[in-house]
Amino acid sequence: EPSSTDSSFKLALNKIKVKNTHVLYQDDTSKIKIETINTNISGDVQVTDKFINFETETDIHSLFFVLDKSVLVDRKPLKGTVNTKVNLNPVSVEFNENKLLLANLPLRILGKVAVLDKGIDFDLNVKSENASLENLFSLVPADYQKWYEGMTFTGKSNIDLLLKGVMQDSISNPSLNIKLGIVNGTVAAKQFEKTPVKNLNTTTELNMPQLNPDSLHINVADFAFNLGDGFAKGKAVYKFPTFVDAEVKANLDVSKLWQTLAISGMDLKGNVALDGIVKGNYNTKSFTSKQGVAVTEITEVPTFNMKANWSKGYFKWSEMPLAITDLNFDMDAVNTDGNYKNTLVDVRNIDAKAGANYVKGRLKVTNLTSFNTDTELQAFVELADVKKIFPIKEVDFGGQLTVDSKAKGSLDLDRNKIPVTASIIKLKNGFLKYTSLPDLPLENIDVETHVTSPRGSLNDLRVNVLPISFVLAGEPFKIDANLFNFNNLTFDVGTKGKLNLGNIYKVFAIAGLDVSGQLEADVKLRGKGGADDPSSLNNRGFVLLKN
C-alpha cells in the first residue's frame, strides 16, 4: 500500500492520576507565580501534535496565586472539574467549562490565555454566581479569620472578575475589573444572634487599568443595612490618589454594631446619627521657605456637608484603665468651595467625662480667615489621666489643666477688631518628659493666663500672665506679664532665671532649625508703648546670652 502522508500524532490517556504533588510555576517576565501543595488530579487527557485536552477532577490542598505582586489567592484549597485545552502552536490555554470550589466559594473559569512572542494575552473571566455570603468569607486569609470566628452569615453574593489585555514587560499590562454584589445578607456575632446586621445589600466595582495602582477606581454604587431599629445607607466613589464622592445616612446604636462585628481592642457605645456628602480632591504642595524649612500646604479639600449627633457615648481601650463616658455632641461641618480656609465647624452640646475630668460647651468657627467664632468651653483635665485613656508611650506628662473660655466675633486686625473674649487658662503642677530625653524633664510647670476684651477690640484687650514658672533639667525660670491696649501697649513684664537654649530646642524641636547657648535673665520692663515721654518707661535688670 502507498505510504500515508498524514504525520499527525494522537494519544489518549485514560484514568491519569497525580497524587500528593508539589507544583511551582514562576514566570518573572509575566510576573506570575502559582504554587500548589498536595495536588491530586485524576481523569482523561487527550494529546495530539496540535493540542492537549484535559477533562479531569482536581483536588488541591493549598493554592497560592500571585499576579504582579498582588496576592489573588492566599493558600486556599481548590477542587472541582477542569475542562481545559492547551494549544501547542501557538501556545494558548482555553478554559472551556471549569467548575471549581475555591475554599468554599463556587467558581466558573472561562476564557483564554495566549502566549505571544513578547508577552501574554489575557482574556480571562472568573465568576461566582449566587453563592452564599458564608462561602465568600471563606476566602479571607487565615490571619484574619479569627476576627469573624463564631459569626454566622446568610445571604447571597456574586463575583465577576475580568482580566483582559496584554502583559508585556515595561510596555503594557492587562486591565482588571472586579464586580461584587451582596443581596439580603445578614451578619451576626454568636452571642448577639438576636440583633444581626440584616438586609445587607451592596453593589461594588473595582477597576484597575493596566494593573496600575495609580489608576485605581472603586465605585460602591449602593450599600445599605439595618441593625435593630437603626439603619445605614449610601454610596461612594474613590479615584486614585485622593478623589472621593460619597453620600451616607445612618442612625445606629454603635454598641450593637461593635458587638455584631466583634471588633476587639476597644469598646465603643452610643447612638449615632449621620447625614453627609463629600465630593472632590485632597491636594497639597510642598516647598522650602525662605528660612530653609520644608513646608507642606493644603491647596484643595473636598467639598462637604456633614451633620452628626452622638449621644450616650462611651469609649475605652481594652488595655487601658480609664474610659470616656457620657460622650455627647452635635456637629455641623461645611465646605462649599474646596478652600480649607472656608470651612465651617460647629460642635454644640459638647459633654464628655472621664473620671473627674470633663469637657463641655460649644465650639463654632465659620472660617479660617476671619476666624469668626462663637465658642464657650469649660474643661478640667488631669493630664496624667490622658495616658490612662490612650496608650501613649513616647512621652510622660501630667498636671491639672483648667479652661474657662468664651469668645464671640471675628478677627480683623486692620480694623483693630477681635472676638469679644473672656478666658482663663490654668496649668498646675505640670510636667513633661520624653522617654528619649530622660535627663531633660520639664517640671513644676505653673501657668495662669487671663485674656479679656469686653468690646472685641485691640484697644481693650488685656492679657494678664500670672507668674509662669517651670524647671528644666534642674534650672528654674519664671515669667510674668500684664499687657493692655495692644494699639498703645501698656506693659508690665518680668522674667528671672536661667535657660539652656539647647535643652529647650531638644524638648521643643523645630525641623530645619538648630539652637544652642545659655540665657540668663533678671528683667523688669514697665511702661506704655508709643509714649513720647521716656519717663513712662521703668526698666531694670539684665539679659545675658552666652555661646
C-alpha positions, 0 to 999 in steps of 0.5 A, a space after each residue: 500500500 502507498 505510504 500515508 502522508 498524514 504525520 499527525 500524532 494522537 494519544 489518549 490517556 485514560 484514568 491519569 492520576 497525580 497524587 500528593 504533588 508539589 507544583 511551582 510555576 514562576 514566570 518573572 517576565 509575566 510576573 506570575 507565580 502559582 504554587 500548589 501543595 498536595 495536588 491530586 488530579 485524576 481523569 482523561 487527557 487527550 494529546 495530539 501534535 496540535 493540542 492537549 485536552 484535559 477533562 479531569 477532577 482536581 483536588 488541591 490542598 493549598 493554592 497560592 496565586 500571585 499576579 504582579 505582586 498582588 496576592 489573588 489567592 492566599 493558600 486556599 484549597 481548590 477542587 472541582 472539574 477542569 475542562 481545559 485545552 492547551 494549544 501547542 502552536 501557538 501556545 494558548 490555554 482555553 478554559 472551556 467549562 471549569 467548575 471549581 470550589 475555591 475554599 468554599 466559594 463556587 467558581 466558573 473559569 472561562 476564557 483564554 490565555 495566549 502566549 505571544 512572542 513578547 508577552 501574554 494575552 489575557 482574556 480571562 473571566 472568573 465568576 461566582 454566581 449566587 453563592 452564599 455570603 458564608 462561602 465568600 468569607 471563606 476566602 479571607 486569609 487565615 490571619 484574619 479569620 479569627 476576627 469573624 470566628 463564631 459569626 454566622 452569615 446568610 445571604 447571597 453574593 456574586 463575583 465577576 472578575 475580568 482580566 483582559 489585555 496584554 502583559 508585556 514587560 515595561 510596555 503594557 499590562 492587562 486591565 482588571 475589573 472586579 464586580 461584587 454584589 451582596 443581596 439580603 445578607 445578614 451578619 451576626 456575632 454568636 452571642 448577639 444572634 438576636 440583633 444581626 446586621 440584616 438586609 445587607 445589600 451592596 453593589 461594588 466595582 473595582 477597576 484597575 487599568 493596566 494593573 496600575 495602582 495609580 489608576 485605581 477606581 472603586 465605585 460602591 454604587 449602593 450599600 445599605 443595612 439595618 441593625 435593630 431599629 437603626 439603619 445605614 445607607 449610601 454610596 461612594 466613589 474613590 479615584 486614585 490618589 485622593 478623589 472621593 464622592 460619597 453620600 451616607 445616612 445612618 442612625 445606629 446604636 454603635 454598641 450593637 454594631 461593635 458587638 455584631 462585628 466583634 471588633 476587639 481592642 476597644 469598646 465603643 457605645 452610643 447612638 449615632 446619627 449621620 447625614 453627609 456628602 463629600 465630593 472632590 480632591 485632597 491636594 497639597 504642595 510642598 516647598 522650602 521657605 525662605 528660612 530653609 524649612 520644608 513646608 507642606 500646604 493644603 491647596 484643595 479639600 473636598 467639598 462637604 456637608 456633614 451633620 452628626 449627633 452622638 449621644 450616650 457615648 462611651 469609649 475605652 481601650 481594652 488595655 487601658 484603665 480609664 474610659 470616656 463616658 457620657 460622650 455627647 455632641 452635635 456637629 455641623 461641618 461645611 465646605 462649599 468651595 474646596 478652600 480649607 480656609 472656608 470651612 465651617 465647624 460647629 460642635 454644640 452640646 459638647 459633654 464628655 467625662 472621664 473620671 473627674 475630668 470633663 469637657 463641655 460647651 460649644 465650639 463654632 468657627 465659620 472660617 479660617 480667615 476671619 476666624 469668626 467664632 462663637 465658642 464657650 468651653 469649660 474643661 478640667 483635665 488631669 493630664 496624667 489621666 490622658 495616658 490612662 485613656 490612650 496608650 501613649 508611650 513616647 512621652 510622660 506628662 501630667 498636671 491639672 489643666 483648667 479652661 474657662 473660655 468664651 469668645 464671640 466675633 471675628 478677627 480683623 486686625 486692620 480694623 483693630 477688631 477681635 472676638 469679644 473674649 473672656 478666658 482663663 487658662 490654668 496649668 498646675 503642677 505640670 510636667 513633661 518628659 520624653 522617654 528619649 530625653 530622660 535627663 531633660 524633664 520639664 517640671 513644676 510647670 505653673 501657668 495662669 493666663 487671663 485674656 479679656 476684651 469686653 468690646 472685641 477690640 485691640 484697644 481693650 484687650 488685656 492679657 494678664 500672665 500670672 507668674 509662669 514658672 517651670 524647671 528644666 533639667 534642674 534650672 528654674 525660670 519664671 515669667 510674668 506679664 500684664 499687657 493692655 491696649 495692644 494699639 498703645 501697649 501698656 506693659 508690665 513684664 518680668 522674667 528671672 532665671 536661667 535657660 539652656 537654649 539647647 535643652 529647650 530646642 531638644 524638648 521643643 524641636 523645630 525641623 530645619 532649625 538648630 539652637 544652642 547657648 545659655 540665657 540668663 535673665 533678671 528683667 523688669 520692663 514697665 511702661 506704655 508703648 508709643 509714649 513720647 515721654 521716656 519717663 513712662 518707661 521703668 526698666 531694670 535688670 539684665 539679659 545675658 546670652 552666652 555661646 
